[in-house]
Each structure stands twice: as structure tokens, then as C-alpha cells.
Amino acid sequence: MEHNSHIQLNNLLYACVAQKQRGHEQFINEHAIGYVMAGETHLQTNNGLLIMKAGTMGLVRRNQLIKSVKIPPPGGEFKSVNIFLDQNFLRRYSADNKLPPAQKYSGDMLVELPPDPFLKGYFDSLLPYFNQGKPIKPAMAELKTLEAIELLLTLNPRFNDFLFDFSEPHKIDLEAYMNQNYMYNVPSAQFARLTGRSLAGFKRDFEKTFKTSPGQWLQQKRLNEAYYQIKQMGQKPSEVYLNVGFENLSHFSYVFKKAFGIAPSMI
């Protein structure tokens, strides 16, 4: 049990929240398949916003940055189930089933799945495990994960490339990427991975490009954007600080005043 609104059993995660809640994880490390049972999930990437409404199912690809918000229905609770498909498991499945090498995947990183009674029945079959609150045996979790993969490939064989392309991000333009993604609050190691670099190579290329360290640049970039949103767009500091990549409102207010000589609430 992670906390009273989430139950994780091996690689299976159930969420139930009564109030609007932002997700904590912004770097997606593994593929996931999810089902929204009640309420909505808003998924924001640099490609736009995807709203997953009650009754919808979707696939999320690894190695991307996402900001998520869980929104309960009026007078009710947000509920969802997610299954994480880690790379070791998928490699083993590929070897056991003698799958041909996958092509490099170049499609959407977020895929809303069409209605499917088999997938719907599959998610319904997971609920008793969460409702009982008892640990699920690893063998059963593996069987349910295998079932999810088989159902996805039956639904659309082209998901083969989505699931089994094991390549890592290649080296890309650092300046363009950071200017598009600075508002995601993830460690430098994740930015390094997503730009196709080692951590040392990322720091070296970063200082060569921006003439400062990643930490200093990210803070100033986020503060400048926060100032613009508060001053020009009339946003409240309590709305802005998370949007631009800060975790804590009091810390945001402190560094904002230090940078601009005025508290964000006084602008």
C-alpha cells in the first residue's frame, strides 16, 4: 500500500481519489496500459493534452515526460487501474514466443484504445484483487500481465512495435529539447537519458550550450516563465508553481523574491 488512495500489487496499480490530484511521476520509465473507471485523467505532454474519460482505456509508452491530473466526477471518486509492462518482462515474452525483431516505433506515445469487451472484462477481473487488499502472488501477477499483452496484440498486431522496440533515445538537439521540456520536474539523469546522453555527457553539452549548469538554468527558466504567467496572464502563484516545474510553494516564493526582489503574491 503506497498511501490510502493507491494500492500497488506487484506491477498492478489501483487509484481511488476523492479530490483533484496531480500525479507525482513525470518521467515514464515503463510502458503502461490503463483503464479509467470513473472521473477523468488529463495527460499533458509537449504534444498537447489528452483527456481520458470514464470508460476509456489507453497505452502510454516509456521514455517520455507527462504531467497527469486525476479529476473525480461530481460527488464521487476518481478510479483507475494501470498495469506496468517492464522491459525485462517484455524481452522475456519476446524470446519465449520467438517474435521477429520489432521495427523502430515512431507512432503516438499516448494511444487511446478503441472500446473492446475483452480488455474491459480483463480490467474488471483485476478489481477483486484490489478490493480484498491482500498481496497477489507473483505468479498470478505474471499471468495477468501476460494476458494484457496477448489482448493488446489481438486487438492490434501493430502494437508489436510499440511494445517490443527496445531501443533507447538517440542523441538529439539539447537546446531545443530543454526549451520545450524545462517545466517537467525530473532529475538531470532523466533529461540526459531522454536526450540520448550519459549524465556526464549531458552536463558537459549543457554547459557548452547554455553557459551555465542545468540546475541554475532550469531554476531561472522556470522563474522567468512563472513571472510571465503571473504578470501577463493574471495567474495566481498557487496555480503557477507546479505548472513551471517547482514542487513546493514556499520554496518557489523564496527563490522568486530572491530573483526579482518582490514576492510573487505582490505582482
Secondary structure as UniProt FT lines:
FT   TURN            4..5
FT   STRAND          6..9
FT   TURN            10..11
FT   STRAND          12..17
FT   STRAND          21..22
FT   STRAND          27..28
FT   STRAND          31..38
FT   STRAND          40..45
FT   TURN            46..47
FT   STRAND          48..53
FT   TURN            54..55
FT   STRAND          57..60
FT   STRAND          64..65
FT   STRAND          67..71
FT   TURN            74..75
FT   STRAND          78..85
FT   HELIX           87..96
FT   TURN            97..98
FT   STRAND          110..113
FT   HELIX           117..132
FT   HELIX           138..155
FT   TURN            157..158
FT   HELIX           159..164
FT   HELIX           174..181
FT   TURN            182..183
FT   HELIX           188..194
FT   TURN            195..196
FT   HELIX           199..210
FT   HELIX           214..231
FT   TURN            232..233
FT   HELIX           237..244
FT   HELIX           249..260
FT   HELIX           264..266
//
